[in-house]
Amino acid sequence: MLGLSGTPIVNCPVEFWPILNMVRPDKFDDFERYAWRYCNPRHTRWGWVFKGAANTDKLHHKLIN
């Protein structure tokens, strides 16, 4: 399976989630675990926002292995 996107994924890891889950559901099966680990969550008065990036070196390693 090949995951394609009409736009490059350059903003944050949360945008990469749907493709990862579709292509490798064995490695990326839980959005909540993925978001807390790689999306640098922050709490606002409206709730949790997952628009950041964290542990990108670990995500990169997981993607190439």
PDB file of N, CA, C, O and CB in Angstrom:
ATOM      1  N   MET A   1       0.851  -1.164   0.000  1.00  0.00           N
ATOM      2  CA  MET A   1       0.000   0.000   0.000  1.00  0.00           C
ATOM      3  C   MET A   1       0.899   1.229   0.000  1.00  0.00           C
ATOM      4  O   MET A   1       1.961   1.242   0.622  1.00  0.00           O
ATOM      5  CB  MET A   1      -0.970  -0.003   1.220  1.00  0.00           C
ATOM      6  N   LEU A   2       0.462   2.239  -0.695  1.00  0.00           N
ATOM      7  CA  LEU A   2       1.210   3.481  -0.791  1.00  0.00           C
ATOM      8  C   LEU A   2       0.303   4.610  -0.338  1.00  0.00           C
ATOM      9  O   LEU A   2      -0.792   4.776  -0.874  1.00  0.00           O
ATOM     10  CB  LEU A   2       1.733   3.722  -2.239  1.00  0.00           C
ATOM     11  N   GLY A   3       0.743   5.388   0.639  1.00  0.00           N
ATOM     12  CA  GLY A   3      -0.052   6.510   1.129  1.00  0.00           C
ATOM     13  C   GLY A   3       0.361   7.784   0.416  1.00  0.00           C
ATOM     14  O   GLY A   3       1.522   8.187   0.479  1.00  0.00           O
ATOM     15  N   LEU A   4      -0.580   8.414  -0.257  1.00  0.00           N
ATOM     16  CA  LEU A   4      -0.294   9.642  -0.998  1.00  0.00           C
ATOM     17  C   LEU A   4      -1.090  10.801  -0.419  1.00  0.00           C
ATOM     18  O   LEU A   4      -2.153  10.616   0.173  1.00  0.00           O
ATOM     19  CB  LEU A   4      -0.617   9.466  -2.494  1.00  0.00           C
ATOM     20  N   SER A   5      -0.555  11.990  -0.603  1.00  0.00           N
ATOM     21  CA  SER A   5      -1.230  13.187  -0.136  1.00  0.00           C
ATOM     22  C   SER A   5      -1.093  14.262  -1.201  1.00  0.00           C
ATOM     23  O   SER A   5      -0.066  14.348  -1.873  1.00  0.00           O
ATOM     24  CB  SER A   5      -0.652  13.667   1.222  1.00  0.00           C
ATOM     25  N   GLY A   6      -2.113  15.071  -1.355  1.00  0.00           N
ATOM     26  CA  GLY A   6      -2.057  16.181  -2.308  1.00  0.00           C
ATOM     27  C   GLY A   6      -1.233  17.343  -1.789  1.00  0.00           C
ATOM     28  O   GLY A   6      -0.829  18.217  -2.556  1.00  0.00           O
ATOM     29  N   THR A   7      -0.984  17.354  -0.491  1.00  0.00           N
ATOM     30  CA  THR A   7      -0.183  18.422   0.108  1.00  0.00           C
ATOM     31  C   THR A   7       0.930  17.797   0.937  1.00  0.00           C
ATOM     32  O   THR A   7       0.734  16.743   1.541  1.00  0.00           O
ATOM     33  CB  THR A   7      -1.065  19.365   0.985  1.00  0.00           C
ATOM     34  N   PRO A   8       2.091  18.432   0.972  1.00  0.00           N
ATOM     35  CA  PRO A   8       3.173  17.893   1.794  1.00  0.00           C
ATOM     36  C   PRO A   8       2.847  18.033   3.273  1.00  0.00           C
ATOM     37  O   PRO A   8       2.146  18.956   3.688  1.00  0.00           O
ATOM     38  CB  PRO A   8       4.496  18.600   1.476  1.00  0.00           C
ATOM     39  N   ILE A   9       3.358  17.120   4.038  1.00  0.00           N
ATOM     40  CA  ILE A   9       3.123  17.119   5.483  1.00  0.00           C
ATOM     41  C   ILE A   9       4.303  17.831   6.137  1.00  0.00           C
ATOM     42  O   ILE A   9       5.328  17.216   6.431  1.00  0.00           O
ATOM     43  CB  ILE A   9       2.951  15.650   6.048  1.00  0.00           C
ATOM     44  N   VAL A  10       4.147  19.113   6.357  1.00  0.00           N
ATOM     45  CA  VAL A  10       5.252  19.894   6.912  1.00  0.00           C
ATOM     46  C   VAL A  10       4.896  20.594   8.212  1.00  0.00           C
ATOM     47  O   VAL A  10       5.783  21.104   8.896  1.00  0.00           O
ATOM     48  CB  VAL A  10       5.707  20.911   5.912  1.00  0.00           C
ATOM     49  N   ASN A  11       3.626  20.630   8.566  1.00  0.00           N
ATOM     50  CA  ASN A  11       3.216  21.413   9.725  1.00  0.00           C
ATOM     51  C   ASN A  11       3.433  20.700  11.045  1.00  0.00           C
ATOM     52  O   ASN A  11       4.168  21.201  11.896  1.00  0.00           O
ATOM     53  CB  ASN A  11       1.782  21.782   9.598  1.00  0.00           C
ATOM     54  N   CYS A  12       2.820  19.554  11.238  1.00  0.00           N
ATOM     55  CA  CYS A  12       2.937  18.851  12.507  1.00  0.00           C
ATOM     56  C   CYS A  12       2.574  17.376  12.335  1.00  0.00           C
ATOM     57  O   CYS A  12       1.863  17.014  11.398  1.00  0.00           O
ATOM     58  CB  CYS A  12       2.039  19.505  13.569  1.00  0.00           C
ATOM     59  N   PRO A  13       3.061  16.531  13.235  1.00  0.00           N
ATOM     60  CA  PRO A  13       2.833  15.093  13.121  1.00  0.00           C
ATOM     61  C   PRO A  13       1.362  14.676  13.121  1.00  0.00           C
ATOM     62  O   PRO A  13       1.033  13.618  12.583  1.00  0.00           O
ATOM     63  CB  PRO A  13       3.528  14.404  14.234  1.00  0.00           C
ATOM     64  N   VAL A  14       0.473  15.471  13.706  1.00  0.00           N
ATOM     65  CA  VAL A  14      -0.935  15.087  13.738  1.00  0.00           C
ATOM     66  C   VAL A  14      -1.503  14.975  12.322  1.00  0.00           C
ATOM     67  O   VAL A  14      -2.429  14.198  12.087  1.00  0.00           O
ATOM     68  CB  VAL A  14      -1.747  16.104  14.556  1.00  0.00           C
ATOM     69  N   GLU A  15      -0.959  15.738  11.385  1.00  0.00           N
ATOM     70  CA  GLU A  15      -1.423  15.676   9.999  1.00  0.00           C
ATOM     71  C   GLU A  15      -0.982  14.390   9.305  1.00  0.00           C
ATOM     72  O   GLU A  15      -1.568  14.001   8.294  1.00  0.00           O
ATOM     73  CB  GLU A  15      -0.911  16.879   9.224  1.00  0.00           C
ATOM     74  N   PHE A  16       0.022  13.742   9.826  1.00  0.00           N
ATOM     75  CA  PHE A  16       0.565  12.511   9.261  1.00  0.00           C
ATOM     76  C   PHE A  16      -0.204  11.275   9.740  1.00  0.00           C
ATOM     77  O   PHE A  16      -0.111  10.210   9.129  1.00  0.00           O
ATOM     78  CB  PHE A  16       2.041  12.378   9.623  1.00  0.00           C
ATOM     79  N   TRP A  17      -0.960  11.415  10.831  1.00  0.00           N
ATOM     80  CA  TRP A  17      -1.643  10.284  11.463  1.00  0.00           C
ATOM     81  C   TRP A  17      -2.537   9.475  10.517  1.00  0.00           C
ATOM     82  O   TRP A  17      -2.384   8.254  10.473  1.00  0.00           O
ATOM     83  CB  TRP A  17      -2.469  10.784  12.600  1.00  0.00           C
ATOM     84  N   PRO A  18      -3.457  10.076   9.761  1.00  0.00           N
ATOM     85  CA  PRO A  18      -4.352   9.260   8.931  1.00  0.00           C
ATOM     86  C   PRO A  18      -3.610   8.361   7.941  1.00  0.00           C
ATOM     87  O   PRO A  18      -4.010   7.219   7.716  1.00  0.00           O
ATOM     88  CB  PRO A  18      -5.297  10.156   8.174  1.00  0.00           C
ATOM     89  N   ILE A  19      -2.539   8.872   7.355  1.00  0.00           N
ATOM     90  CA  ILE A  19      -1.767   8.077   6.399  1.00  0.00           C
ATOM     91  C   ILE A  19      -1.040   6.950   7.119  1.00  0.00           C
ATOM     92  O   ILE A  19      -1.049   5.808   6.658  1.00  0.00           O
ATOM     93  CB  ILE A  19      -0.761   8.964   5.636  1.00  0.00           C
ATOM     94  N   LEU A  20      -0.416   7.264   8.238  1.00  0.00           N
ATOM     95  CA  LEU A  20       0.298   6.231   8.998  1.00  0.00           C
ATOM     96  C   LEU A  20      -0.637   5.128   9.458  1.00  0.00           C
ATOM     97  O   LEU A  20      -0.301   3.947   9.379  1.00  0.00           O
ATOM     98  CB  LEU A  20       0.997   6.846  10.204  1.00  0.00           C
ATOM     99  N   ASN A  21      -1.802   5.512   9.935  1.00  0.00           N
ATOM    100  CA  ASN A  21      -2.765   4.524  10.416  1.00  0.00           C
ATOM    101  C   ASN A  21      -3.284   3.646   9.283  1.00  0.00           C
ATOM    102  O   ASN A  21      -3.543   2.460   9.488  1.00  0.00           O
ATOM    103  CB  ASN A  21      -3.930   5.219  11.109  1.00  0.00           C
ATOM    104  N   MET A  22      -3.435   4.204   8.116  1.00  0.00           N
ATOM    105  CA  MET A  22      -3.928   3.432   6.974  1.00  0.00           C
ATOM    106  C   MET A  22      -2.851   2.493   6.430  1.00  0.00           C
ATOM    107  O   MET A  22      -3.130   1.338   6.107  1.00  0.00           O
ATOM    108  CB  MET A  22      -4.410   4.374   5.866  1.00  0.00           C
ATOM    109  N   VAL A  23      -1.628   2.993   6.332  1.00  0.00           N
ATOM    110  CA  VAL A  23      -0.543   2.212   5.740  1.00  0.00           C
ATOM    111  C   VAL A  23       0.036   1.199   6.725  1.00  0.00           C
ATOM    112  O   VAL A  23       0.333   0.070   6.337  1.00  0.00           O
ATOM    113  CB  VAL A  23       0.559   3.139   5.247  1.00  0.00           C
ATOM    114  N   ARG A  24       0.200   1.579   7.989  1.00  0.00           N
ATOM    115  CA  ARG A  24       0.798   0.693   9.000  1.00  0.00           C
ATOM    116  C   ARG A  24      -0.028   0.648  10.279  1.00  0.00           C
ATOM    117  O   ARG A  24       0.430   1.119  11.320  1.00  0.00           O
ATOM    118  CB  ARG A  24       2.219   1.147   9.326  1.00  0.00           C
ATOM    119  N   PRO A  25      -1.227   0.096  10.222  1.00  0.00           N
ATOM    120  CA  PRO A  25      -2.040   0.039  11.438  1.00  0.00           C
ATOM    121  C   PRO A  25      -1.424  -0.827  12.532  1.00  0.00           C
ATOM    122  O   PRO A  25      -1.808  -0.711  13.696  1.00  0.00           O
ATOM    123  CB  PRO A  25      -3.414  -0.481  11.107  1.00  0.00           C
ATOM    124  N   ASP A  26      -0.478  -1.691  12.180  1.00  0.00           N
ATOM    125  CA  ASP A  26       0.196  -2.498  13.198  1.00  0.00           C
ATOM    126  C   ASP A  26       1.110  -1.651  14.076  1.00  0.00           C
ATOM    127  O   ASP A  26       1.264  -1.940  15.263  1.00  0.00           O
ATOM    128  CB  ASP A  26       1.000  -3.612  12.539  1.00  0.00           C
ATOM    129  N   LYS A  27       1.717  -0.609  13.508  1.00  0.00           N
ATOM    130  CA  LYS A  27       2.602   0.274  14.279  1.00  0.00           C
ATOM    131  C   LYS A  27       1.876   1.513  14.804  1.00  0.00           C
ATOM    132  O   LYS A  27       2.228   2.038  15.860  1.00  0.00           O
ATOM    133  CB  LYS A  27       3.784   0.702  13.421  1.00  0.00           C
ATOM    134  N   PHE A  28       0.875   1.973  14.077  1.00  0.00           N
ATOM    135  CA  PHE A  28       0.170   3.204  14.422  1.00  0.00           C
ATOM    136  C   PHE A  28      -1.322   2.898  14.549  1.00  0.00           C
ATOM    137  O   PHE A  28      -2.111   3.212  13.658  1.00  0.00           O
ATOM    138  CB  PHE A  28       0.424   4.316  13.354  1.00  0.00           C
ATOM    139  N   ASP A  29      -1.691   2.288  15.661  1.00  0.00           N
ATOM    140  CA  ASP A  29      -3.062   1.818  15.832  1.00  0.00           C
ATOM    141  C   ASP A  29      -3.885   2.654  16.810  1.00  0.00           C
ATOM    142  O   ASP A  29      -5.102   2.489  16.889  1.00  0.00           O
ATOM    143  CB  ASP A  29      -3.044   0.399  16.293  1.00  0.00           C
ATOM    144  N   ASP A  30      -3.239   3.543  17.551  1.00  0.00           N
ATOM    145  CA  ASP A  30      -3.939   4.282  18.598  1.00  0.00           C
ATOM    146  C   ASP A  30      -3.624   5.770  18.471  1.00  0.00           C
ATOM    147  O   ASP A  30      -2.516   6.203  18.786  1.00  0.00           O
ATOM    148  CB  ASP A  30      -3.545   3.757  20.003  1.00  0.00           C
ATOM    149  N   PHE A  31      -4.599   6.549  18.009  1.00  0.00           N
ATOM    150  CA  PHE A  31      -4.369   7.977  17.815  1.00  0.00           C
ATOM    151  C   PHE A  31      -3.984   8.676  19.110  1.00  0.00           C
ATOM    152  O   PHE A  31      -3.076   9.508  19.124  1.00  0.00           O
ATOM    153  CB  PHE A  31      -5.604   8.627  17.232  1.00  0.00           C
ATOM    154  N   GLU A  32      -4.662   8.345  20.182  1.00  0.00           N
ATOM    155  CA  GLU A  32      -4.395   9.034  21.450  1.00  0.00           C
ATOM    156  C   GLU A  32      -2.950   8.830  21.897  1.00  0.00           C
ATOM    157  O   GLU A  32      -2.294   9.784  22.313  1.00  0.00           O
ATOM    158  CB  GLU A  32      -5.355   8.538  22.539  1.00  0.00           C
ATOM    159  N   ARG A  33      -2.453   7.608  21.816  1.00  0.00           N
ATOM    160  CA  ARG A  33      -1.066   7.327  22.201  1.00  0.00           C
ATOM    161  C   ARG A  33      -0.098   8.068  21.271  1.00  0.00           C
ATOM    162  O   ARG A  33       0.886   8.648  21.730  1.00  0.00           O
ATOM    163  CB  ARG A  33      -0.787   5.798  22.164  1.00  0.00           C
ATOM    164  N   TYR A  34      -0.377   8.047  19.976  1.00  0.00           N
ATOM    165  CA  TYR A  34       0.443   8.751  18.987  1.00  0.00           C
ATOM    166  C   TYR A  34       0.459  10.255  19.275  1.00  0.00           C
ATOM    167  O   TYR A  34       1.523  10.874  19.313  1.00  0.00           O
ATOM    168  CB  TYR A  34      -0.084   8.485  17.558  1.00  0.00           C
ATOM    169  N   ALA A  35      -0.714  10.831  19.474  1.00  0.00           N
ATOM    170  CA  ALA A  35      -0.818  12.275  19.694  1.00  0.00           C
ATOM    171  C   ALA A  35      -0.089  12.723  20.955  1.00  0.00           C
ATOM    172  O   ALA A  35       0.600  13.743  20.943  1.00  0.00           O
ATOM    173  CB  ALA A  35      -2.275  12.684  19.778  1.00  0.00           C
ATOM    174  N   TRP A  36      -0.235  11.970  22.040  1.00  0.00           N
ATOM    175  CA  TRP A  36       0.442  12.354  23.277  1.00  0.00           C
ATOM    176  C   TRP A  36       1.951  12.217  23.162  1.00  0.00           C
ATOM    177  O   TRP A  36       2.687  12.953  23.819  1.00  0.00           O
ATOM    178  CB  TRP A  36      -0.062  11.513  24.433  1.00  0.00           C
ATOM    179  N   ARG A  37       2.419  11.299  22.348  1.00  0.00           N
ATOM    180  CA  ARG A  37       3.860  11.080  22.245  1.00  0.00           C
ATOM    181  C   ARG A  37       4.532  12.016  21.237  1.00  0.00           C
ATOM    182  O   ARG A  37       5.628  12.515  21.491  1.00  0.00           O
ATOM    183  CB  ARG A  37       4.130   9.644  21.861  1.00  0.00           C
ATOM    184  N   TYR A  38       3.882  12.253  20.098  1.00  0.00           N
ATOM    185  CA  TYR A  38       4.552  12.971  19.011  1.00  0.00           C
ATOM    186  C   TYR A  38       3.991  14.359  18.695  1.00  0.00           C
ATOM    187  O   TYR A  38       4.594  15.080  17.901  1.00  0.00           O
ATOM    188  CB  TYR A  38       4.489  12.150  17.787  1.00  0.00           C
ATOM    189  N   CYS A  39       2.885  14.752  19.274  1.00  0.00           N
ATOM    190  CA  CYS A  39       2.239  16.006  18.875  1.00  0.00           C
ATOM    191  C   CYS A  39       2.304  17.116  19.917  1.00  0.00           C
ATOM    192  O   CYS A  39       1.612  18.125  19.784  1.00  0.00           O
ATOM    193  CB  CYS A  39       0.817  15.742  18.550  1.00  0.00           C
ATOM    194  N   ASN A  40       3.119  16.947  20.943  1.00  0.00           N
ATOM    195  CA  ASN A  40       3.345  17.986  21.959  1.00  0.00           C
ATOM    196  C   ASN A  40       2.040  18.660  22.397  1.00  0.00           C
ATOM    197  O   ASN A  40       1.837  19.847  22.139  1.00  0.00           O
ATOM    198  CB  ASN A  40       4.313  19.040  21.422  1.00  0.00           C
ATOM    199  N   PRO A  41       1.161  17.904  23.057  1.00  0.00           N
ATOM    200  CA  PRO A  41      -0.141  18.467  23.422  1.00  0.00           C
ATOM    201  C   PRO A  41      -0.025  19.610  24.418  1.00  0.00           C
ATOM    202  O   PRO A  41       0.863  19.640  25.270  1.00  0.00           O
ATOM    203  CB  PRO A  41      -1.027  17.388  23.996  1.00  0.00           C
ATOM    204  N   ARG A  42      -0.943  20.538  24.280  1.00  0.00           N
ATOM    205  CA  ARG A  42      -1.029  21.620  25.266  1.00  0.00           C
ATOM    206  C   ARG A  42      -2.494  21.853  25.584  1.00  0.00           C
ATOM    207  O   ARG A  42      -3.369  21.710  24.730  1.00  0.00           O
ATOM    208  CB  ARG A  42      -0.352  22.936  24.740  1.00  0.00           C
ATOM    209  N   HIS A  43      -2.731  22.205  26.801  1.00  0.00           N
ATOM    210  CA  HIS A  43      -4.106  22.410  27.257  1.00  0.00           C
ATOM    211  C   HIS A  43      -4.467  23.878  27.134  1.00  0.00           C
ATOM    212  O   HIS A  43      -3.735  24.752  27.599  1.00  0.00           O
ATOM    213  CB  HIS A  43      -4.286  21.927  28.714  1.00  0.00           C
ATOM    214  N   THR A  44      -5.597  24.137  26.508  1.00  0.00           N
ATOM    215  CA  THR A  44      -6.126  25.496  26.408  1.00  0.00           C
ATOM    216  C   THR A  44      -7.453  25.536  27.154  1.00  0.00           C
ATOM    217  O   THR A  44      -7.912  24.515  27.666  1.00  0.00           O
ATOM    218  CB  THR A  44      -6.302  25.940  24.909  1.00  0.00           C
ATOM    219  N   ARG A  45      -8.045  26.668  27.213  1.00  0.00           N
ATOM    220  CA  ARG A  45      -9.329  26.752  27.909  1.00  0.00           C
ATOM    221  C   ARG A  45     -10.440  26.039  27.145  1.00  0.00           C
ATOM    222  O   ARG A  45     -11.529  25.831  27.680  1.00  0.00           O
ATOM    223  CB  ARG A  45      -9.709  28.208  28.130  1.00  0.00           C
ATOM    224  N   TRP A  46     -10.169  25.664  25.893  1.00  0.00           N
ATOM    225  CA  TRP A  46     -11.143  24.925  25.086  1.00  0.00           C
ATOM    226  C   TRP A  46     -10.851  23.433  25.056  1.00  0.00           C
ATOM    227  O   TRP A  46     -11.609  22.676  24.449  1.00  0.00           O
ATOM    228  CB  TRP A  46     -11.166  25.466  23.670  1.00  0.00           C
ATOM    229  N   GLY A  47      -9.789  22.994  25.685  1.00  0.00           N
ATOM    230  CA  GLY A  47      -9.425  21.578  25.708  1.00  0.00           C
ATOM    231  C   GLY A  47      -8.008  21.362  25.209  1.00  0.00           C
ATOM    232  O   GLY A  47      -7.221  22.304  25.114  1.00  0.00           O
ATOM    233  N   TRP A  48      -7.689  20.119  24.892  1.00  0.00           N
ATOM    234  CA  TRP A  48      -6.343  19.760  24.449  1.00  0.00           C
ATOM    235  C   TRP A  48      -6.167  20.045  22.967  1.00  0.00           C
ATOM    236  O   TRP A  48      -7.059  19.796  22.156  1.00  0.00           O
ATOM    237  CB  TRP A  48      -6.058  18.285  24.739  1.00  0.00           C
ATOM    238  N   VAL A  49      -4.979  20.579  22.627  1.00  0.00           N
ATOM    239  CA  VAL A  49      -4.635  20.885  21.241  1.00  0.00           C
ATOM    240  C   VAL A  49      -3.375  20.089  20.893  1.00  0.00           C
ATOM    241  O   VAL A  49      -2.400  20.103  21.645  1.00  0.00           O
ATOM    242  CB  VAL A  49      -4.416  22.439  21.027  1.00  0.00           C
ATOM    243  N   PHE A  50      -3.396  19.399  19.758  1.00  0.00           N
ATOM    244  CA  PHE A  50      -2.273  18.546  19.340  1.00  0.00           C
ATOM    245  C   PHE A  50      -1.631  19.091  18.073  1.00  0.00           C
ATOM    246  O   PHE A  50      -1.470  18.355  17.100  1.00  0.00           O
ATOM    247  CB  PHE A  50      -2.744  17.094  19.112  1.00  0.00           C
ATOM    248  N   LYS A  51      -1.267  20.348  18.070  1.00  0.00           N
ATOM    249  CA  LYS A  51      -0.706  20.976  16.876  1.00  0.00           C
ATOM    250  C   LYS A  51       0.804  21.173  16.934  1.00  0.00           C
ATOM    251  O   LYS A  51       1.371  21.822  16.055  1.00  0.00           O
ATOM    252  CB  LYS A  51      -1.362  22.296  16.656  1.00  0.00           C
ATOM    253  N   GLY A  52       1.460  20.632  17.942  1.00  0.00           N
ATOM    254  CA  GLY A  52       2.901  20.786  18.065  1.00  0.00           C
ATOM    255  C   GLY A  52       3.628  19.541  17.582  1.00  0.00           C
ATOM    256  O   GLY A  52       3.037  18.671  16.941  1.00  0.00           O
ATOM    257  N   ALA A  53       4.897  19.469  17.891  1.00  0.00           N
ATOM    258  CA  ALA A  53       5.729  18.313  17.529  1.00  0.00           C
ATOM    259  C   ALA A  53       6.666  17.992  18.689  1.00  0.00           C
ATOM    260  O   ALA A  53       7.229  18.888  19.320  1.00  0.00           O
ATOM    261  CB  ALA A  53       6.545  18.590  16.221  1.00  0.00           C
ATOM    262  N   ALA A  54       6.820  16.711  18.955  1.00  0.00           N
ATOM    263  CA  ALA A  54       7.713  16.251  20.013  1.00  0.00           C
ATOM    264  C   ALA A  54       8.256  14.886  19.615  1.00  0.00           C
ATOM    265  O   ALA A  54       7.617  14.154  18.859  1.00  0.00           O
ATOM    266  CB  ALA A  54       6.979  16.185  21.394  1.00  0.00           C
ATOM    267  N   ASN A  55       9.408  14.553  20.113  1.00  0.00           N
ATOM    268  CA  ASN A  55      10.028  13.249  19.865  1.00  0.00           C
ATOM    269  C   ASN A  55      10.121  12.921  18.370  1.00  0.00           C
ATOM    270  O   ASN A  55       9.929  11.774  17.968  1.00  0.00           O
ATOM    271  CB  ASN A  55       9.242  12.158  20.580  1.00  0.00           C
ATOM    272  N   THR A  56      10.410  13.917  17.570  1.00  0.00           N
ATOM    273  CA  THR A  56      10.446  13.693  16.125  1.00  0.00           C
ATOM    274  C   THR A  56      11.561  12.738  15.715  1.00  0.00           C
ATOM    275  O   THR A  56      11.438  12.037  14.711  1.00  0.00           O
ATOM    276  CB  THR A  56      10.613  15.012  15.401  1.00  0.00           C
ATOM    277  N   ASP A  57      12.645  12.706  16.481  1.00  0.00           N
ATOM    278  CA  ASP A  57      13.717  11.752  16.172  1.00  0.00           C
ATOM    279  C   ASP A  57      13.233  10.317  16.378  1.00  0.00           C
ATOM    280  O   ASP A  57      13.573   9.428  15.597  1.00  0.00           O
ATOM    281  CB  ASP A  57      14.961  12.027  17.051  1.00  0.00           C
ATOM    282  N   LYS A  58      12.444  10.092  17.419  1.00  0.00           N
ATOM    283  CA  LYS A  58      11.893   8.750  17.668  1.00  0.00           C
ATOM    284  C   LYS A  58      10.853   8.379  16.611  1.00  0.00           C
ATOM    285  O   LYS A  58      10.790   7.226  16.183  1.00  0.00           O
ATOM    286  CB  LYS A  58      11.262   8.679  19.075  1.00  0.00           C
ATOM    287  N   LEU A  59      10.046   9.336  16.191  1.00  0.00           N
ATOM    288  CA  LEU A  59       9.063   9.085  15.136  1.00  0.00           C
ATOM    289  C   LEU A  59       9.781   8.750  13.827  1.00  0.00           C
ATOM    290  O   LEU A  59       9.379   7.831  13.112  1.00  0.00           O
ATOM    291  CB  LEU A  59       8.132  10.314  14.947  1.00  0.00           C
ATOM    292  N   HIS A  60      10.823   9.483  13.523  1.00  0.00           N
ATOM    293  CA  HIS A  60      11.609   9.209  12.321  1.00  0.00           C
ATOM    294  C   HIS A  60      12.177   7.805  12.363  1.00  0.00           C
ATOM    295  O   HIS A  60      12.098   7.072  11.377  1.00  0.00           O
ATOM    296  CB  HIS A  60      12.740  10.229  12.167  1.00  0.00           C
ATOM    297  N   HIS A  61      12.742   7.428  13.485  1.00  0.00           N
ATOM    298  CA  HIS A  61      13.321   6.079  13.636  1.00  0.00           C
ATOM    299  C   HIS A  61      12.237   5.011  13.452  1.00  0.00           C
ATOM    300  O   HIS A  61      12.471   3.993  12.800  1.00  0.00           O
ATOM    301  CB  HIS A  61      13.997   5.925  15.035  1.00  0.00           C
ATOM    302  N   LYS A  62      11.072   5.240  14.018  1.00  0.00           N
ATOM    303  CA  LYS A  62       9.981   4.274  13.892  1.00  0.00           C
ATOM    304  C   LYS A  62       9.494   4.170  12.436  1.00  0.00           C
ATOM    305  O   LYS A  62       9.092   3.096  11.988  1.00  0.00           O
ATOM    306  CB  LYS A  62       8.813   4.672  14.815  1.00  0.00           C
ATOM    307  N   LEU A  63       9.534   5.283  11.711  1.00  0.00           N
ATOM    308  CA  LEU A  63       9.098   5.279  10.326  1.00  0.00           C
ATOM    309  C   LEU A  63      10.053   4.540   9.404  1.00  0.00           C
ATOM    310  O   LEU A  63       9.612   3.885   8.459  1.00  0.00           O
ATOM    311  CB  LEU A  63       8.927   6.681   9.848  1.00  0.00           C
ATOM    312  N   ILE A  64      11.341   4.631   9.658  1.00  0.00           N
ATOM    313  CA  ILE A  64      12.297   3.988   8.744  1.00  0.00           C
ATOM    314  C   ILE A  64      12.583   2.551   9.103  1.00  0.00           C
ATOM    315  O   ILE A  64      13.214   1.847   8.315  1.00  0.00           O
ATOM    316  CB  ILE A  64      13.587   4.753   8.724  1.00  0.00           C
ATOM    317  N   ASN A  65      12.148   2.082  10.256  1.00  0.00           N
ATOM    318  CA  ASN A  65      12.358   0.683  10.661  1.00  0.00           C
ATOM    319  C   ASN A  65      11.090  -0.118  10.553  1.00  0.00           C
ATOM    320  O   ASN A  65      11.086  -1.312  10.853  1.00  0.00           O
ATOM    321  CB  ASN A  65      12.887   0.606  12.082  1.00  0.00           C
TER     322      ASN A  65
END
